Each structure stands twice: as C-alpha cells, then as structure tokens.
Amino acid sequence: MPLDPQVARWRERRIADSVRPLYTQTLAEARAADLAEIQAGTGTPEPVLEVRDLSLPVAGATLPLRVYRPSDAAALPALVYYFGGGWTLGQIETCDGICRTLANAAGCAVVAVGYRLAPEHKFPVAVHDCYDALGWVAEHAGELGIDPGRLAVGGDSAGGNLAAAVTLLARERGGPALVAQLLVYPNTCYHADTPSLRDNDDESMFNRRSVDWYWGHYLATPADGTDPLASPLLAADHAGLPPALVITAEYDPLRDEGERYAESLRAAGVPTECTRYDGMMHGFFLMSSMLDGGRRAVRQAVDFLRARLGTQPDAEPGAVSLADYEARARAVLPSQVWDFAAGGAGAETTLRANRQALDAVVVYPRVLASGGRTDSRTRLLGTPAALPVAVAPMAYQRLMHPDGELAMAEAAARAGVPMMLSALSSCPIEEVAGTGVALWFQLYWLAERHALVRLIERAEEAGCAALAVTLDVPVLGRRLRDVRNGFALPAEVVAANLTDGSGSRAHVAHRGESAVAAHTSALFGSALSWADLEWLRDRTSLPLALKGILDPRDARRAVDLGADAVVVSNHGGRQLDAAPASVAALPAVVAEVGQACDVLLDSGIRSGTDVLRALALGAAGVLVGRPLLWALAADGGAGVAEALALLGTEVQESLILAGCSDLAAVRELRTTQEACR
C-alpha cells in the first residue's frame, strides 16, 4: 500500500525543513539529532510510580541502568529493554518514553540498559554489556522488586538485534531464563540481500545507506558480520529460544530480514507472532504521539508482554450505566486533563443546572400502547440514525486516548449514529471520514476567512453529510479550573485541521492562564453576524445546523435564514455561567420553530431516560458528549462502542416503559417540569 497519510505528511515536513540524513552528519551531530527526533515523536513522557537510575560496573566501564516500576508490588515481572540507534547512536533517554509507556500499560518493571556505543566500542562489546545487564537484573531481582522467573528482553532496531543476540547467549550459557522476546524492526543479518533493503532508498527516511553506515561503525571487520551474535538469523539453530513478537514496517529496509527471523523462529518450534505494519516506516514504534500505526504497535507489544509475563488485568465488571465511565476516566486521566474536560465556566452554575433541569422533567407514560415492540430509527439533519442520538463535537479527543476521534468515529459508525466532528479535532477531517462514520463537521468562525473557506471545502471534499456552526463562542468562557491549572495542550495533541496544528499558543503554558483560551482568542473571529451565516448558507449545499441557540427569537432567525437544524445548547455549561439549562430552553424553541427544522438538544444528556425526556419535550434528537469522552478515556474505541450500545439499550427500554412503539409516539407524551432557571 502507499505510505500511510500521517507518514507521508511527516516525510513532507522533513523535506520542507531540509532535514539531513543522519549518515551525512558527524557522530556528535547525529547523536543529538537522533535523540531530539525520537523525543519529539514519543511525546510528553508518562509519569511512572518509581524511576531509579543505577550504575552497573562491567569490565573497564560502568553502565547506566534505569528501572521503571509502575506499582509497589513486591515482585513485578520485568522487561530488560535495549534502545535502538544502529549500535552507534542512542542512550537511555532515547528509550525513556517507550519504557514508561510499556511499564504502565503492561504492568511490569522495565530496565533500560545504557550499553556502550560504536565506533568507540566495536562488536561484540554491546552484546556482552546487554547480556551482563540481564544477568545482573536476575541476580539482584530481590533488591529491585522483580520476579526472576518472569524476565523478558526487548528492543527496537539495533536494540532488537541485541535482544535477539542476548537470547542466544542466555540459551548457550544456561540462563537467565527468559519468557519472551520483543523484537521491533530488528537487524538480523549483516549484508542481507533482500527486496526491502534494495527498494527502500528514500533519503528522507531510514534507508539502505543508513543500514550500511551503522554496520560500518559497529563491526571491526566484515567477517564479524557472520557471527550469530551480530547476525542472529545466521545461528545454526533457533530452537529453545523464548516466545517472540516481531514487529516490522512496510517501508523499512530491515523489513524482510526481520520477517525471515520470525520464520526461522517458527520453523524451530518457537511460538512467534510477526506483524507487518503497512504504510509505516522504520522508527514508527517510537512515534506514538504522531502516528496511529505507532500506537497500534505499542498496544500489540503491551498485549504480548501481558500475556507472556502474566500481568493480564483482572476483568473489570461491565458498565451498567453511562455514569460508570466517569469514575473510570477520572482514575486514568491526569488531573489537569480531567479538569479541562469536566469543568465549566465561572462557578459552574450552568454546568450543574443542566443535570438538575433534566432530572426535573417528569414524563407521563402510556400503558398498553407499545406492545413491547419499539423502533428507535430516525433521520437527523437528513442523516439516517439508528438512535435519535449524535456524538457531540468535542475538541482534542487525543487528550483522552491516543486514538482520539478515530476511535470515537469507528464506534459511532458501528452504532449507526452520526458524529459531529469539532473544528478543533486532534485528527484530520479526512482520516475521521475514512472510518465510514456519518460525519457532520462543526465550524468555529475563524478570524481568517480564507482559512474558514478551506475548512468548509475540506469538509465537503471528505464527504461530510452536514455542517454545523457554533454561535456561542465570541470568546471562550472563563473556565477557572484551566486558569488555576495554567492548562496547556501537550505537544502531541494538536488542532489537526488548522495548518499543521503544532506549535500553537495552546501549547505554551503560563501560570494563571488557560493556553487553550489564549489560542482560541487569537484564532476565532468575535464579530460573527447573521450576514456571515447568510453567506455560508449561500456558499454550501450541505444541510446546515446552528448550535448554541437558547432564545426562541434566535431560533426564528435561524429558520428564516434557511437553517436545517438548531441545536439548543449552552456549550455544556462552558460559556456564559448565567445561561439557562439547555433542556429548560428547549420547549420555547420547539414552539417557535414548529416543524420548520430539526431541533436537537445538547448539554447534560447522561442516559436513555434523558433522551426520552428530550424527545417528549419536542427535540428530534440529542447530542451526547462527556459520557462518551469518559468511555474513550477508560477503554478507547471499545469503551465508546460499549457506551453507545448501552445507551441504545436504555433508549429501547425507555420507549417500552413509556408505552411508545416509535419516536413519533414519544412526542405525544405529556410532560411537566419543576421550576428551573
């Protein structure tokens, strides 16, 4: 397949920035450039419960070790990890990000080994350093809080080569016993004559000249390349080695030799998984902040390690309500990210009022009416929907989970409900549309008209089924949690639809200020007018929704302008902290517009009962936001799929209990509302 679109954009940026191949630089330059690029690709390092730097004396040197412990359990299994860099570049900091991620996600200790580099230390020095470090870990397991019976080795690129070599030494020398080896695009054969080595010659990426340069530094003589400790593929026998996961990349000169090594392991009876990541290039495993393929590969590595190290988590009982996801999300999200998503504006009065007002809606059920059969299907903004529900537009979903909007969209597609994608999505429109979800694109009115026009064009070209304009953000509401936290986006989370989204004001933290608010103030136009909306209505043939309407007079103007839907919304309590609860404003808006357009309710929906309440008050459907964010944070796309399935069950049950066979019958139900502002 062609280069993955994310890889292609990364490659284009490197070309535009005139990034020099590492093999054209001095060793000092290459070592600094390699570290900087890997740290940028890995993203913000995860916190780990305990990180300790140690020193290991070996013959003629002292090796640095770094131990990562994700819990205070007495005897954790451990992965001994060797960084990549062609035996020539790299240090413990090179693999710091991936070691933190693997420790937390796999539930094991990780020991990073700072082996000596070539050309100062030629083969086989690095191999023996790595083996000595493994032996030391096994010998001192008690002091390190490690279970010596559950040890694995792993590494990427040259680190994968060293891990494979260490397994050969451990077999020959009778230990330490290993339960797994993780080999990520490993070098396995010096001067391998393979199609992938011949074909991958792109100077903007790792290529065959890169491979030759590293081998040239590592080996004292070409004859050393025939030693199985340098070329593990050449070992006479691969029987008795630990179970392996081999990860390769389609656009990698090392692809074929890595896959041949996996084949040799299998032929020798070693349980072996081998996965080629199509569209990816060498190095993608350490670029999880930029590449979806990197995130998928890391998840595969975590699953493999959990299975082999015996750290499979206890099955968590399934959610029985959308509220269950909130506690799960709070347990896994950094506190500042939680506050960003959960918080509202000002004293959060309107945020609380949304829930209070929904709870105050009383619905009078009919009896002996539905016959136990219900049909929840409908059309929203002309889009078929299995439920009267759409996913609300929510910015920067990769704050919640690395898969972000892509996982949300895939789950919505499976559930058969539309998704409204935020202009501040952390995934590009085109990639989200590629999931097959029925996609609506939400616009903030940008200060630069040409940028706004390009966004509209991209939405149309991507096949979006509708446009929605958010009207209630002339400026961002003052969200005090973010102000107190000095909240800023991590480097790996970007507004992917706005230029390249990186390096924006949203990433620059200042005490006592929300960087996200500062960014939107610079980005959005505050002078949006009805004339602008008339221009947009004339500009696009897509169905048009106007979001953020609470006053029936504004709803009437929207209808007169030609809007296909209005969304009654107070922005989840995140804008004016004196606004009414959205559901309290709903009946008057419905009464004003009648059947002239769809009326959707946003803000506060937490259950199928809430959906019933909204429809009984005249809404055509609802937008669901935070509960799906919590599900995404708790368990990625699987969590969102589970949450939407649960919501669908609740909607069906609510229809049956209310005596309604379809959505039209819901709108005939009698309701009362307790007084709410």
VENFEN-V12100 format. One record per residue. N is the residue number from 1. PHI is phi as a letter, one per 20 degrees, with the letter a starting at -180 (999 if undefined). PSI is psi in degrees with one decimal (NA if undefined). Layout:
n: (N,N)
phi: (PHI,PHI)
psi: (PSI,PSI)
This chain:
n: (1,2,3,4,5,6,7,8,9,10,11,12,13,14,15,16,17,18,19,20,21,22,23,24,25,26,27,28,29,30,31,32,33,34,35,36,37,38,39,40,41,42,43,44,45,46,47,48,49,50,51,52,53,54,55,56,57,58,59,60,61,62,63,64,65,66,67,68,69,70,71,72,73,74,75,76,77,78,79,80,81,82,83,84,85,86,87,88,89,90,91,92,93,94,95,96,97,98,99,100,101,102,103,104,105,106,107,108,109,110,111,112,113,114,115,116,117,118,119,120,121,122,123,124,125,126,127,128,129,130,131,132,133,134,135,136,137,138,139,140,141,142,143,144,145,146,147,148,149,150,151,152,153,154,155,156,157,158,159,160,161,162,163,164,165,166,167,168,169,170,171,172,173,174,175,176,177,178,179,180,181,182,183,184,185,186,187,188,189,190,191,192,193,194,195,196,197,198,199,200,201,202,203,204,205,206,207,208,209,210,211,212,213,214,215,216,217,218,219,220,221,222,223,224,225,226,227,228,229,230,231,232,233,234,235,236,237,238,239,240,241,242,243,244,245,246,247,248,249,250,251,252,253,254,255,256,257,258,259,260,261,262,263,264,265,266,267,268,269,270,271,272,273,274,275,276,277,278,279,280,281,282,283,284,285,286,287,288,289,290,291,292,293,294,295,296,297,298,299,300,301,302,303,304,305,306,307,308,309,310,311,312,313,314,315,316,317,318,319,320,321,322,323,324,325,326,327,328,329,330,331,332,333,334,335,336,337,338,339,340,341,342,343,344,345,346,347,348,349,350,351,352,353,354,355,356,357,358,359,360,361,362,363,364,365,366,367,368,369,370,371,372,373,374,375,376,377,378,379,380,381,382,383,384,385,386,387,388,389,390,391,392,393,394,395,396,397,398,399,400,401,402,403,404,405,406,407,408,409,410,411,412,413,414,415,416,417,418,419,420,421,422,423,424,425,426,427,428,429,430,431,432,433,434,435,436,437,438,439,440,441,442,443,444,445,446,447,448,449,450,451,452,453,454,455,456,457,458,459,460,461,462,463,464,465,466,467,468,469,470,471,472,473,474,475,476,477,478,479,480,481,482,483,484,485,486,487,488,489,490,491,492,493,494,495,496,497,498,499,500,501,502,503,504,505,506,507,508,509,510,511,512,513,514,515,516,517,518,519,520,521,522,523,524,525,526,527,528,529,530,531,532,533,534,535,536,537,538,539,540,541,542,543,544,545,546,547,548,549,550,551,552,553,554,555,556,557,558,559,560,561,562,563,564,565,566,567,568,569,570,571,572,573,574,575,576,577,578,579,580,581,582,583,584,585,586,587,588,589,590,591,592,593,594,595,596,597,598,599,600,601,602,603,604,605,606,607,608,609,610,611,612,613,614,615,616,617,618,619,620,621,622,623,624,625,626,627,628,629,630,631,632,633,634,635,636,637,638,639,640,641,642,643,644,645,646,647,648,649,650,651,652,653,654,655,656,657,658,659,660,661,662,663,664,665,666,667,668,669,670,671,672,673,674,675,676,677)
phi: (999,f,g,g,g,f,f,f,f,f,f,f,f,f,f,f,e,l,f,e,g,g,f,e,d,f,g,f,f,f,f,f,f,f,f,f,f,f,f,f,f,f,n,f,f,f,f,c,g,b,c,c,e,c,c,c,f,c,g,m,a,c,e,f,c,c,d,d,c,e,b,e,g,f,b,e,f,b,d,e,d,d,f,e,p,m,m,d,d,o,a,g,f,f,d,g,f,f,f,f,f,f,f,f,f,e,m,c,f,c,d,e,d,e,f,f,d,e,e,f,c,f,g,d,g,f,f,f,g,f,f,f,f,f,f,f,f,f,f,d,g,f,f,e,m,d,e,f,e,c,d,c,c,a,r,d,l,f,f,f,g,f,f,f,f,f,f,f,f,f,f,f,e,m,q,f,f,c,d,a,c,d,d,d,k,e,f,c,b,f,l,f,e,c,g,f,f,f,e,e,c,f,f,e,c,g,b,f,f,g,g,f,f,f,g,f,f,e,e,f,b,g,f,f,f,e,f,g,f,e,c,g,f,e,g,f,b,d,f,n,e,f,g,c,d,d,d,c,c,g,e,b,f,e,g,f,f,f,f,f,f,f,f,f,f,g,f,e,n,e,g,c,d,c,c,e,e,f,n,e,c,g,o,f,f,e,c,f,f,d,c,f,f,f,f,f,f,f,f,f,f,f,f,f,f,g,f,e,e,m,d,g,f,f,f,e,g,f,f,d,b,f,f,f,f,f,f,f,f,f,f,d,e,g,g,f,f,g,f,g,e,e,f,c,e,l,e,m,f,f,g,f,f,g,f,f,f,f,f,e,e,d,d,e,f,e,d,l,d,e,m,m,d,c,c,e,f,b,c,c,l,n,e,f,b,f,c,f,b,c,f,f,f,c,f,l,f,f,f,e,b,g,e,l,f,f,f,f,f,f,f,f,f,f,f,m,d,f,c,e,e,f,g,e,f,e,c,f,g,f,f,f,f,f,f,n,f,f,d,d,d,e,d,e,f,f,f,e,f,f,f,f,f,f,f,f,f,f,f,f,f,f,n,f,e,a,d,c,d,e,d,d,c,f,b,f,g,f,e,f,f,f,f,f,e,l,f,c,f,f,g,e,d,c,f,f,e,d,l,e,m,e,m,e,f,f,d,d,e,c,f,m,b,e,f,f,f,f,f,f,f,f,e,e,e,e,d,g,c,f,f,f,f,f,g,f,g,f,f,c,e,f,g,c,d,d,d,o,e,c,e,g,f,f,f,f,f,f,f,f,f,o,f,e,b,d,d,f,b,d,m,m,m,d,d,f,e,c,f,f,g,g,f,f,e,f,g,f,f,f,f,f,e,l,e,f,b,f,d,d,d,c,o,n,f,c,a,f,f,f,f,g,g,f,f,f,e,o,f,f,a,c,d,d,d,g,g,f,f,f,f,f,f,f,b,l,f,f,f,f,f,f,f,f,f,f,f,f,f,f,f,f,f,f,f,f,f,e,m,d,e,b,f,f,f,f,f,e,f,e,c,c,c,f,f,b,f)
psi: (163.5,170.9,137.3,140.9,-37.0,-38.9,-40.3,-41.4,-39.3,-44.5,-43.6,-38.9,-39.9,-41.5,-44.4,-32.9,3.1,45.6,125.5,139.5,143.8,-33.3,-4.9,0.2,164.8,162.0,-43.6,-43.4,-44.3,-39.8,-41.2,-42.6,-39.8,-46.2,-44.8,-42.2,-40.1,-41.5,-36.1,-39.1,-32.2,-32.2,-168.5,125.5,139.7,144.4,141.8,146.8,-47.2,131.6,121.5,134.1,128.4,169.2,138.7,111.1,130.5,176.7,112.7,9.1,172.3,124.3,135.8,139.9,149.8,126.8,125.7,123.7,118.0,-11.2,171.1,21.0,147.9,-36.0,86.4,145.0,163.1,145.2,121.9,119.4,136.5,123.7,160.3,-177.3,22.9,31.6,2.1,-34.2,163.5,164.1,179.1,-36.1,-25.0,-39.3,11.0,-45.2,-47.8,-33.9,-39.5,-45.5,-46.3,-38.7,-49.4,-46.6,-35.1,-10.0,32.3,160.0,149.1,132.3,113.6,136.6,124.5,73.4,162.2,146.1,152.4,160.1,-2.7,-34.0,103.0,166.5,138.0,27.0,-47.4,-39.7,-46.3,-34.1,-44.5,-40.4,-42.6,-37.9,-41.6,-45.2,-39.7,-41.1,-44.6,-41.4,-33.8,25.0,-40.6,-43.8,-31.3,-6.2,37.0,144.0,110.4,-13.4,-3.2,71.6,140.7,160.2,156.1,167.6,167.7,140.9,-120.9,-30.3,-34.7,-37.9,-45.3,-38.3,-43.5,-41.7,-38.9,-37.1,-36.1,-44.0,-41.8,-37.5,-44.9,-35.0,4.6,24.5,175.0,151.6,137.7,141.7,-9.4,156.2,131.3,111.2,110.1,118.3,63.1,147.9,130.4,-8.2,119.0,135.5,38.3,130.2,87.9,156.6,-39.4,-34.1,-39.4,-37.3,-26.9,93.1,24.0,117.9,-19.9,-6.9,172.0,127.6,-174.4,-30.4,-33.7,-46.6,-46.6,-39.2,-45.0,-46.4,-38.5,-34.5,-32.9,-42.7,138.3,-37.9,155.4,-29.3,-29.0,-23.6,-15.4,-8.4,129.5,-22.5,-18.7,-36.9,82.2,-25.7,-25.4,0.1,141.3,-28.0,134.9,10.3,150.4,4.9,160.2,154.8,144.3,147.4,121.6,123.9,129.2,168.2,141.0,-45.6,63.5,125.9,-20.7,0.5,-53.1,-38.7,-31.5,-41.6,-33.2,-35.6,-42.0,-41.2,-40.3,-39.4,-46.6,-44.3,-27.2,5.5,12.5,124.3,119.3,128.9,139.9,124.5,125.7,128.0,104.2,142.3,-8.2,162.2,169.1,133.7,-8.1,-27.0,-31.2,14.8,41.1,-18.4,-14.9,-30.1,126.7,-36.2,-38.1,-41.8,-39.9,-40.5,-40.4,-41.3,-39.8,-42.8,-41.2,-45.6,-41.3,-46.8,-42.0,-43.6,-42.7,-28.4,-6.0,37.4,26.7,128.9,151.1,139.4,127.0,136.0,143.0,152.5,141.7,-7.2,161.0,-27.1,-26.0,-29.2,-23.6,-48.8,-37.1,-40.5,-42.9,-31.3,-24.4,-16.7,143.4,146.7,-36.9,-34.6,-41.7,-47.7,-38.9,-43.2,-37.8,-23.9,164.6,-170.6,153.0,-132.7,4.2,30.9,-47.1,-36.4,-47.7,-36.4,-31.9,-44.6,-43.7,-39.9,-39.8,-41.0,-22.9,-7.8,121.3,128.1,130.3,109.9,154.2,154.3,155.3,38.2,-41.2,-20.8,16.1,4.6,135.8,154.7,110.5,6.6,150.1,-174.9,131.0,124.5,33.4,-0.7,127.1,139.9,135.9,-21.8,158.0,54.5,141.2,152.4,127.2,154.9,123.7,126.4,154.4,53.7,-14.0,-7.1,-31.3,-40.0,144.5,-28.0,-16.4,-134.0,-25.7,-43.8,-40.5,-44.2,-42.2,-40.2,-40.8,-39.4,-42.8,-35.1,-13.7,30.2,149.8,161.0,129.6,113.3,128.3,144.2,-26.0,30.3,145.9,6.2,143.5,149.8,-47.4,-40.3,-38.2,-42.8,-31.4,-13.2,-14.9,3.3,149.7,107.9,129.5,142.3,127.1,129.0,133.3,145.1,104.8,150.4,-32.5,113.2,-36.9,-35.2,-38.3,-45.5,-40.9,-37.4,-43.9,-44.5,-42.9,-39.9,-42.3,-44.5,-30.8,-6.6,22.9,143.1,-12.1,160.6,147.2,134.4,126.1,123.8,-13.2,24.8,63.8,-33.4,160.9,135.7,151.0,100.5,103.0,-29.3,-44.1,-37.3,-48.6,-36.5,-10.0,44.3,134.7,153.7,141.7,158.2,-31.5,-8.3,118.2,160.5,91.4,-17.2,-0.2,103.9,-129.2,-0.7,-8.3,161.1,22.6,171.0,-23.8,-14.4,0.8,106.5,138.6,138.2,136.0,22.9,141.8,116.4,-32.1,-41.6,-41.1,-39.2,-48.5,-33.5,-37.5,-24.6,-40.8,149.7,129.2,-5.0,29.4,134.1,168.6,-30.5,-36.8,-41.2,-34.5,-40.6,-44.9,-41.3,-38.0,-26.2,-31.0,147.3,-3.3,150.9,142.3,126.4,144.5,120.5,137.8,19.4,131.4,-24.1,130.1,-25.9,-37.4,-34.5,-40.8,-42.2,-36.5,-43.7,-45.3,-31.5,-21.3,18.4,142.6,-16.2,151.0,143.5,112.2,112.8,140.7,25.3,36.4,28.4,22.8,5.2,-108.1,120.1,30.6,9.6,155.3,159.1,140.3,-43.2,-26.0,-29.6,-15.6,-50.2,-39.6,-36.2,-44.3,-43.1,-33.9,-43.4,-19.3,-128.6,12.8,-26.3,166.3,143.9,120.0,147.3,133.3,146.9,108.7,-6.1,125.7,0.4,168.5,-31.4,-39.1,-37.8,-45.2,-44.7,-46.4,-43.6,-36.9,-26.2,1.6,-2.9,146.9,-25.7,-178.2,159.7,136.0,128.6,-89.8,-41.4,-34.0,-31.2,-44.1,-40.3,-38.4,-44.3,-37.8,-39.3,31.5,-149.5,-34.3,-37.4,-42.5,-42.1,-42.0,-42.0,-41.8,-36.8,-41.8,-42.9,-40.6,-42.0,-43.2,-39.8,-47.0,-45.3,-39.1,-39.4,-44.6,-47.0,-28.3,-2.2,33.0,124.9,-20.4,180.0,-28.9,-37.2,-30.6,-37.9,-8.5,-4.8,148.6,140.3,157.1,156.5,131.4,158.3,128.8,149.3,NA)
